[in-house]
Amino acid sequence: MTRRARLRLVVAGLTAAALVILAVAVVQPALRLVGRGLVVEDTLAASDAVVIVAGGIPDREAAAAALYRRGWAPLVVLSNNFTPDRVRELITLGARRLDYQGESRLVLEKYGVPAEAIVALSVPVKTTEAELKLVADAARARGWRRVILVTSPQHSRRVKLVWTREAAGGIEGLVSLAKEGDDFPADGWWWKRRDAEAVLHEYLGLAAIYLGISKYVD
């Protein structure tokens, strides 16, 4: 390779690197807005119950138990997250002891929530929309006026939207965030595949709500 060819290669490499840096600098602010747009958290107020939006065992249970212990609400509500056949088979074989709701109840009790303070809903649910409608029905039947909805940061926007548009019926729903695992990095979600998949999943869920097909989307 001649000296001139090597020089051209170096210049091309530096130009490509500069373009990549420029692209990242331009795109990152938009990506941050995309991540931050999913996160909603309300100011807490005394409520009738803390609701654990299904998923995220044991982190959401820990967060809900902490709210209960601090006196924000006298009850904790557990949905009956649908238990797939593979899990039921493991329970039947004795390889697993509890279904999802049973595990959630056990974790709550370990974190100091007494059994009499746990309201376990019996109807199995597969989607966030179905779950929150069921919670709202239970709240209306008990005369509740306000609940605290515990969920993950990336799921909070959809939970808030579903509650206000589809489930609330005049019952106030305050969103409280539970730290899960490494937590959701709203300012750097694009660096990890798991976080990127979560962002895509949530925006597809939001789109499904606006398109009127959210009952089919988990």
N, C-alpha and C positions, 0 to 999 in steps of 0.2 A: 504494500500500500504506500502510495506516495505521500509526501508531506502535505501537499494540498488536499488530498483525499482525507487524510487524518484530520486536518483542520476543519474540513467541511463536516465530518462526522461529529467532531466535538461541538461545533456550532449548532448542528441539528439537535444534538442531545440537550444542550443548554436551552435551546428554544423550546423543545418539547417539555422540559422540566418547568420552564417559566410559564408555559401555557397551562400545565397541570396546576401549578400553584395559584395562578390567576383564576382558574375555573373553581378550585376549592374555595378561594376567598370570596368569589361571587355567589356560589351555590350554598355555602354553609349557613349564612343568615336565613335563607329561605327554608332550609332543612330544620333549623332551630325553631322557626315559627310553626312548621308542620308538627314537630314533637310537642312544643308547648301548647299547641291548640287542642291537644287531647286531654290536658290536665285541668281539672276543675276541683277546687276545694272550698267549702263553705265555712263561714264562722259558726261554731257550734253554739247550741242553745239547749236548755233542758228539754228533753223529749220523752215520748211515751215508750220508745223501744229503740234498741240498736239492731239494725238488720245487717247480717253478713251476706253480701252478694256472693253467690256460690262460686267456689274456686279459690285457689291460693292457700290451701291448708298447709301449714298452721298459721301463716302470717296474718291473715284477716281475722282469724279467731283470737290471736294475741292482741291485735289492735282493738277488737270489739270488747274483749275482756277488760282491757285497760280503761276504755270509756265507761264500762259498767262500774268498775271499782272506783272511778273518779266521780261517780254519781250523776253522769249525764242522762242516764235512763235506768229504770228499774228492771227492764226485761231485755233479753237478747233473742232475736228471731233467726231460726235456721230454716232455709229452704231445703226441700228434698231433691237435691241434684240427682238427675237420672243416673242410675247405676247400670252400666252396660253389662251384657251377658257374660263377658269374659271375667269381670269382677265377681259377679254372682256365682260363676262356676268355681272361682277360687275360694269363695266363702263356703260353698257346698263341700268342697274337697278339704276344707279345714286349713288351707294355706293362707287364708286371710280371715280375720275375725269379723270385721265390720264393713258396712257400706259407707259411702261418702258422708251421709248425714250422721251416721253413728260415729265415725272418726271425728267429725267436726264437734259433736256434742262432747265426746271424751276430752278433746283438746280444751274446750271451753271450761270444763270442770277442773282440769289440771291447772288452768290459769286462774281459778278461783271463782268462777261463776257457779252458784248453786243450781242444782237440777230444777228446783221450783221456779227459777228465774229464766229458764230456757223455754221458748215457744217453738216447738218443732212442727213445721207444716208437713202434712202427710202426702199431698199430691206431687208426684214426680214432675220435674220440669227439665226441658232441654235447652231452652233459649233464655236470654236475659229478659226479653219482652214478656214471655210467659211467666217467668219467675216474679218480676216486679208487679205484674197484674195480680198474681196470687197474693203477694204481700199486701198490696193495696186493698184487696178484698178483705183480708184478715184484719187490717187496720180499721177499715170502715165498720166491720162487724163488732169490733171492740171499742169503737168510739174514739180512736186515737186521732190526734190532730197533727202530730209531728213525729217523724222518725229520722234516725241517723243511718245513712247508707254507707257501709264500709266496703271499699273496693280498692283495686290497684290504681296507681296514677294513670296509666295508659287506658284504663277502662272507664275512668271517671266521667269523661265527657258523654259517652254513650249512656251510661247509667243515669246521668242527670237528664239527658234528653228523653230517654224512654220514660222516666218517672214523670216529668212535667207534661209530656205530650200524650202518653198512653196509659199511665197507671194512677196518677196522683188523686184525681177526683176531689181536690180541695185539701188534701193532706200534704203538709209541707215535708219535703225530703231534703235533708242536709247531707251533702257528700263529705265523707271523711276518708282520708287516704291511709292505706296500710302499706308499710314498707315490705317489699317482697324480694327475698334473695339479695341480689346486687342492686335492687331498686331500678326504676326506669330512668335512664339518662336522657331527659328531654333535649339536652344540648349536645348529645353525641350518640344518639340511637343508631345512626347509620353505620357505625363502626362494627356492630355486632349483628350477626344474622338473626339471632333470636329476637333482639329488640326491633330490627327492621321488619321481621315477620309480624310482630305484635302491632306495629304501627299500621302496616298494610291491612291486617285483620280488622283493626278498629275503624279505619276509614271505610272499609267495605261494609262494616256493620252500620256505620252512620249513613252511608249511601242507601243501604237497604231500608232504613227507617224512612228516609225521604221518598223512596220509591214505593213505599207501602208493602214491602215484602219481608219486613224484619222478623216476622213470626217464623220464617224458615231459616234464619241465620242465627247461629249461636254467638 
